[in-house]
Amino acid sequence: MAFTDEQLDRYSRHIILKEVGVKGQKKLLKSKVLIIGTGGLGAPAAMFLAAAGVGTIGLVDYDVVELSNLQRQIIHFTQDVGKPKVLSGQETINLMNPDVNVITYREWVSAQNIEDIIKDQDYDFIIDGTDNFPAKFLINDACVFLNKPFSHAGIIRFQGQTMTFVPGQGPCYRCIFHNPPPVDAVPTCKQAGVLGVMGGIIGTIQATEAIKYILGIGELLTGHLLTYDALTMEFRKIKLSNNPKCEVCGEHPTITELIDYEQTQCDIKS
């Protein structure tokens, strides 16, 4: 695959990096990343992955754009209110970088469809941009079953956290958090609020992890939980260990099929 003059110009700042170069940029253009949730986390992640030249980006979200989303979901604009988020995201990405093929899935993620969505384009990396525990455990378990790396993240108020799972290289999300908390035990961003830029900070880190994984460079957040407090401007990197008794990736797994923890389908409005 030869670059056009326009591509050489567009990706020139990547190409001059010895860790990326022409070879690395070609890897990015051939890569496929699935983003589940086109909200506070997924929006900035999608934009930076598109700008970087990730060749195929999948967007999963059933929701439509609401005015209250615009405080943090930077892939959407005022004129997009009422429009399906995946369509709004696709249009923004296409305007930013025509090299990117955007695949849209306007549906709720559930135990019945998540594996098919991931398999649809044989995605290389998954980004969890959801804001509720049933969806996060579902994404984790599906990625473990399918041997797919993914980035977990969560934001609320002035705090954020993220970790990366790579099969065989560290603990999964369930190793650390075990099972979803009781319904309504932990408030959502809608209930508790969130500083708009939190999604940008943590979502951009998720995009960074995806790019590093694709390029095979640097150290990923495997075996670590990175937390961030915007009020104190402190990052903390916490070392994590595999749980040999993990119900999904442990020595004797007891969870062998996907679970929908709520009767209603997973809400992915972050």
Sequence and secondary structure as in RCSB ss.txt:
>XXXX:A:sequence
MAFTDEQLDRYSRHIILKEVGVKGQKKLLKSKVLIIGTGGLGAPAAMFLAAAGVGTIGLVDYDVVELSNLQRQII
HFTQDVGKPKVLSGQETINLMNPDVNVITYREWVSAQNIEDIIKDQDYDFIIDGTDNFPAKFLINDACVFLNKPF
SHAGIIRFQGQTMTFVPGQGPCYRCIFHNPPPVDAVPTCKQAGVLGVMGGIIGTIQATEAIKYILGIGELLTGHL
LTYDALTMEFRKIKLSNNPKCEVCGEHPTITELIDYEQTQCDIKS
>XXXX:A:secstr
    HHHHHHTHHHHTSTTTHHHHHHHHHH EEEEE  STTHHHHHHHHHHHT SEEEEE   B  GGGGGT TT
  GGGTTSBHHHHHHHHHHHH TT EEEEE S   TTTHHHHHHHTT SEEEE   SHHHHHHHHHHHHHHT  E
EEEEEEBTEEEEEEE TTSS  HHHHH S   TTSS  HHHH B THHHHHHHHHHHHHHHHHHHT S  STTEE
EEEETTTTEEEEEE    TT TTTSSS    S    SSS      
